[in-house]
Amino acid sequence: MNAPASVDRLLRTAVVLAIIGMSCLLVFLLSGFAAWSVGLGIFLGVPLLVVALVLYVMVVIRDLRRRGAL
């Protein structure tokens, strides 16, 4: 099954954003909750994870519509 290019691109973007967001949160956790890492981990990492989740849901909805399930 071949997925459309837009689905592949959105899925890749979601995965990359999720990896970056989790890396930011990992820095926050490994630094021992230092004050400087709050900005990186919480204020950057969490929004990136939320955007990745939204993109992933969009990919699933587009794929289900393409297959006629929605």
N, C-alpha and C positions, 0 to 999 in steps of 0.2 A: 504494500500500500504506500503510495506516494502522497506525502502531505504537501499542501500548497506552500509556496515560499514565504508567505506572510506568517503562517503558523510556525514554520521553522525559525524564522527570524525572531518572532515574539518569544518562543520557547527558549531560544539561546539567550536572549536578553534577560529573561526572567531568571534563568540559571546563573548567569554571570552576576546579576544584581544580588541574588540570594547568597552567592559565595562571598561577595564583597561585604555584604551586610553581616554575615556570620563571622567573617574575619575581624570586622570592627568590634563586634561583641566579644570575640575571643580576646582581643587586645585589652578590652575593658576588664574582663574577668581575670586574665593572667597578670595584669598590673596591680591587682589587689584593690580594685575599686578606687584608684587614685583620682584626684580631682581633675587632672588633665585628661584622663581617659573617659570621663563622663561625656564630654562633647563628642568624642570620636565614637564611643560605643553606643551611647543611648541616642544622642541627637542626630547621628549620621547612620548608624547601623540599623536601628529599628525602622526608620522611614524607608530605607532601602529594602528591608525585608517585606514591608507592607506593599511597596510598589511591585516587588517580585511576585507576591501572592496575588495581587490584582491582575498582573499580566498573565499569570498561570491560569487563573479563572477565565480570563478572556480567551486564552488558547483552547481551553476545554470546551467553552461554549461555542466557539467557531467550529471546532472539529465535530461537535455533536450536531450542529446545524448542517454542516457539509454532508454528514452521513444520514441526515434525515431523522435523527432521534429527537430533535427539538422542533 
